[in-house]
């Protein structure tokens, strides 16, 4: 049997203390977002100059970039600990 990867809080045994969002996720999300805007500009915006489509793409690209970065740069164990803490603090 594997060792438990979590450290729990002494006052509330349901809160995980060693689950933190890695800074690489935010950096990766920013890089993916900027890269996607650059590629959109090269492929579409400089041809049609439609600012509404560019704004819609930027708005839709931000959460998608974060989701991709979270999948690539975060572990499933850490994500489970973060989701657990989020559920425990909502009550």
ChimeraX attribute file (.defattr): number of C-alpha atoms within 10 A of each C-alpha:
attribute: neighborCount
match mode: 1-to-1
recipient: residues
	/A:1	3
	/A:2	4
	/A:3	5
	/A:4	6
	/A:5	12
	/A:6	14
	/A:7	14
	/A:8	14
	/A:9	12
	/A:10	10
	/A:11	7
	/A:12	9
	/A:13	10
	/A:14	14
	/A:15	21
	/A:16	22
	/A:17	15
	/A:18	14
	/A:19	20
	/A:20	11
	/A:21	16
	/A:22	13
	/A:23	10
	/A:24	14
	/A:25	20
	/A:26	16
	/A:27	14
	/A:28	18
	/A:29	22
	/A:30	16
	/A:31	15
	/A:32	19
	/A:33	21
	/A:34	16
	/A:35	13
	/A:36	17
	/A:37	18
	/A:38	12
	/A:39	12
	/A:40	15
	/A:41	15
	/A:42	11
	/A:43	11
	/A:44	13
	/A:45	16
	/A:46	10
	/A:47	9
	/A:48	11
	/A:49	11
	/A:50	11
	/A:51	10
	/A:52	9
	/A:53	13
	/A:54	17
	/A:55	11
	/A:56	10
	/A:57	14
	/A:58	17
	/A:59	11
	/A:60	11
	/A:61	17
	/A:62	17
	/A:63	13
	/A:64	15
	/A:65	22
	/A:66	20
	/A:67	13
	/A:68	16
	/A:69	21
	/A:70	20
	/A:71	13
	/A:72	13
	/A:73	17
	/A:74	16
	/A:75	12
	/A:76	11
	/A:77	11
	/A:78	18
	/A:79	16
	/A:80	13
	/A:81	21
	/A:82	19
	/A:83	12
	/A:84	15
	/A:85	16
	/A:86	12
	/A:87	11
	/A:88	13
	/A:89	9
	/A:90	6
	/A:91	5
